[in-house]
Amino acid sequence: MAIYKLIQNTPMGPDDIQLLVTAYHGTLRALELIDRDDPITRIVARTVFEITQTGIEDAAEISKLAIKQLGIA
């Protein structure tokens, strides 16, 4: 899964990882992306990761911002 590849070498605590994974899965659900091998999932993962790094701690907000940033209605 794309998100796990991004965080495998990142020094993040369990709470940060949980936030990131929750936001990632929420974004995939909102975009109705079922196929986890779809290349767009890597773009979603990077976007969610970047937004999480800004300090936002609400998974739903991160997901909303990721969708907006990706330009997907």
C-alpha positions in Angstrom: 0.0 0.0 0.0 1.3 3.4 -1.0 1.1 5.1 2.4 3.1 2.4 4.2 5.9 2.8 1.6 6.1 6.5 2.4 6.2 6.0 6.2 8.5 3.0 6.5 11.7 5.1 6.8 10.1 8.1 8.5 10.6 8.6 12.3 7.0 9.0 13.2 5.3 8.0 16.4 2.3 5.6 16.5 -0.2 8.5 16.9 1.2 10.3 13.9 1.1 7.1 11.8 -2.5 6.4 12.8 -3.5 9.9 11.8 -1.8 9.6 8.5 -3.3 6.2 7.7 -6.8 7.3 8.8 -6.6 10.4 6.6 -5.3 8.3 3.7 -8.0 5.7 3.9 -10.7 8.4 4.3 -9.4 10.2 1.2 -9.4 6.9 -0.8 -13.0 6.2 0.3 -14.1 9.8 -0.5 -12.6 9.4 -4.0 -14.1 5.9 -4.3 -10.7 4.4 -5.1 -11.0 0.7 -4.5 -7.9 -0.6 -6.3 -5.0 0.1 -4.0 -2.6 -0.7 -6.9 -4.0 2.2 -8.9 -1.1 4.7 -9.5 -3.3 7.6 -8.2 -3.1 6.1 -4.7 0.6 7.0 -4.6 -0.3 10.6 -5.4 -3.0 10.6 -2.8 -0.5 9.2 -0.3 2.1 11.9 -1.0 -0.5 14.6 -0.8 -1.9 13.3 2.5 1.6 12.9 3.9 2.6 16.5 2.9 -0.6 17.9 4.5 0.0 15.9 7.7 3.5 17.5 7.9 1.9 20.9 8.3 0.7 20.0 11.8 -3.0 19.5 11.1 -4.2 16.8 13.5 -7.7 16.1 12.2 -7.9 13.2 9.7 -11.1 14.4 8.1 -9.6 17.9 7.6 -6.5 16.4 6.1 -8.6 14.3 3.7 -10.7 17.3 2.7 -7.6 19.4 2.0 -6.0 16.6 0.1 -9.1 16.3 -2.2 -9.1 20.1 -2.7 -5.3 20.2 -3.4 -5.6 17.3 -5.9 -8.3 19.3 -7.7 -10.8 16.4 -7.6 -14.4 17.3 -7.1 
